[in-house]
Amino acid sequence: MNQFSSLLAGTVFSAVLIAAPACAQTGNQPATGAEDVPAGQPAETRPPNAPDQRPAFSGQTRAPQPAQMPRIATEVVADDLPHLWAMEFLPDGRMLVTAKEGAMHIISEEGEAGAEIEGVPEVLSDGQGGLLDVALAPDYQSSGRIFFSFSEDREDGNGTSVASARLVPDDQGGGRLEDVSVIFRQMPSYDGNKHFGSRLVFGPNDELYVTVGERSDREPRVQAQDLSSGLGKVFRIDMNGKALPDNPFAGREGAQPEIWSLGHRNHQSATLDGQGRLWTVEHGPRGGDELNRPEAGKNYGWPEVTYGVEYSGSPVGDGVTENAETEQPVYYWDPVIAPSGMAYYGADAIPEWKGAFLVGGLVSQGIVVVHMDGDKVSHEERVPLEARIRDVKVDPDGAVYAVTEQRGGGGSTIVRLTKAS
């Protein structure tokens, strides 16, 4: 157990266990799973928003729950926090967090947020905007460099931007950012307040994947199919914000060279798997949240090909769910889980989850555990937390940390999940 985990275990604010489903093991340390749904049946029991749509292959949606689900204990390790958007572990075990309104904090071993870190640039926090994801540079131990994404107000609108800076903590639990530089801007700008994305993931060769949204409205969202536009894309850049020379559209006339993949709606979940490959979960409309493994140059369909329907209930476009020119999602949810935050579980502390993806659910209000068999989903498990989950991380000991949020600008907590003994 690392220093932070050990101290938190003795200084938690509260401790609870996941509520027991009717079919689960009895006792005071119950199994996870959807309430009143037997193992082997899909966790999702609500009717789909698009009942006439059919998956393209078996197991693409509503996978069964595993036969064996671990018993999970939860601890609130920090509360009374501002409305958080992301967290990242620092090498000493403390947590660096971003708050939607534009502040960064370091969370101490006692679960207290330090003073606001100085030097954070101004962010646009209207609607879905704000200070978004944060990631440590691969060489953070020597450089102290961090990267963060945020909604930037611009003369011709706004958009998602990525900045780098050197984090200099102080002795009072706060600190400052030095050498702040915006290294990348999603273009074009748009005067809206929705679908900024965004997650930042470093690949195995220090490449930085940047996920964004397509700005939601009908006029800009069609640009998710346009290589001259940065809306609805995954980007792949170096640590200076430049396109990698082997990117799929580098050198193509009229295309943005930073683009890795296209046809995405709104990405707020991304992580690497155990092989160092990028996986994402993006928000669908009413139905149609998608798990994908974005590959170089491939088109993931939005808004021309998608599962789910418009919020009005009408079809999206022509209601097409399959097209030979676009990729099928590895998995989709209808109704939605509203994904935000994602981690790959490669640890041994919860062996039942090894090799699974852990996805935060804003609407499903818990952790969605996506078990894999190769590159296909074999099972889906739900860990109910009765809170909107904004981010998910795994510490070096294999404990899972979930960042919660309240609607309407309320505060956040950080919850630690471990296997109950």
CORRA-V921868 format. One line per field, one symbol per residue. ss: DSSP state (~ for helix, > for strand, _ for the rest). psi: psi as a letter, one per 40 degrees, with the letter a starting at -180 (. if undefined). Layout:
# CORRA-V921868
ss->???
psi->???
This chain:
# CORRA-V921868
ss->__~~~~~~~~___>>>>_____________>__________>_____________________>______>>>>>>>>>>>__>>>>>>_____>>>>>____>>>>_____>____>____________>>>>>>___~~~~_>>>>>>>>>>__>>>>>>>>>>>>>_____>>>>>>>>>>>____>_________>>>_____>>>>_>____~~~~~~~~_______>>>>>_____>_______________>>>>___>>>>>>>_____>>>>>>__>__>>>>______>_________>_____________________>>>_____>>>>>>>_____~~~__>>>>>>____>>>>>>>>__>>>>>>>>>___>>>>>>>_____>>>>>>_~~~__>>>>>>>>__
psi->hidddddddefidihiihihideiiiaegiiiihhehiieiidheiiidgeeiiidiheeifiiiidhhihhiihhehafiihidiiihideeihhihhdeeiiihhideeihiihhiehihiheibeiahbiiiiidfddddehiiiiihhhidfbiihihiiihhgiaeeeaaihifhhhehhhiiiigififeaiihhhiefeihhhiaaeediddddeedeheeiehfihihiaeeeiihdeidehehheiheehdiifichhehiiiaeefihiihihabgiehhhighiheihedhedhiiaiideeiihbefhehhdeiiiidiihhiieghhihihheiedgddeheihhhhhddegahhhhhigbeihdihihghefihhdihihideeihhhhiiiifeiaiihhhhihh.
